[in-house]
Amino acid sequence: MIISAIAAVAENGVIGDKGDLPWRLPDDMKFFQRTTVNHHVITGRKNYESIPEKYRPLRDRVNIVVTRSPDYQAPGARVCSSLEAAIDVARLAEQKEVFIIGGGELYKEAFEKNLVQRLYLTTVHGKPKGDVKFPDIGQGWKEVWTERHEKDDRHAFAFTFKVLQR
């Protein structure tokens, strides 16, 4: 099974601000949906709670929430006490690919433990303010696909989709 991460990251490393995205990029949201649909997605509790309630759990995906809180409830989603346990849920379901979708703490743990083999990265060409940053991903990545999108009336920033693999 391939363990992937998917993230939109500004040029200054910002991925979030006060529990929300610091930008509105509809085509990036479509890319996220298209890439993760029909897969297991793993999210930290704070990131899960930042998703508007009407969209939780994310439709057409098995949502797995990682939290240290033993009594946490996430109706319609699985709850696991560790990232490894969440990955095991996907592995036992014989998934070909599982997606770590955030937030900052879960990304940091996944990259520090060298669990991620593929990264779907949207580079947001701007430097918005924010209180959550994406971690260092380390060395040994190869870019296997890229696609640039310019700023337009629907997108306040230009952005580039990339797929990186170890």
Steps between C-alpha positions, in 0.01 A plus 500: 500500500623848412487752784440844349458849637308776329541867592479855373800700625577869450851611403559599865396154625156605626220242475242643739385802697268489802354164401438590137680518167656842436380497136212398276622289208200314352714305250725379783192381692390311187849349468485388865155347453590327172826362643362368831151380400439127560804477728561494873604845630679555830461828683588642837217605730556877466515474121185285497316756712612780264300336220155664491253271678282458192798340320600265787580225453640559151266330256600188303806439720566304816591773749741405780554753778816474710468632854646433844154554652360151577136619509506703178195453279498560125170368364551331165879485542740255662699624799854375571743581779810510275612562145627142478161362608328715236737370231425146617125560446572582134744210466245252642245634250752412225526857374752567223560856626410689819512879539619703797306826463624705797534688716841627590570263789401190303708605199798564728473156659459326163806668348716462812426125499566479122157345443406704194599357161306739275412867547226679307612859554326818395745787525304820556698787346454751778598567860180528703510529876418187693554313823560148365798408284584195294798300632832434332452197274864395497712390207466239225188625318458491123243713319297273269225741387431874503226733376493879549186713535505877475318745724155589363163638608425180701849452646675774699836323459674310222575142603682192378398138544789256545535133577821402679614144566772340705 
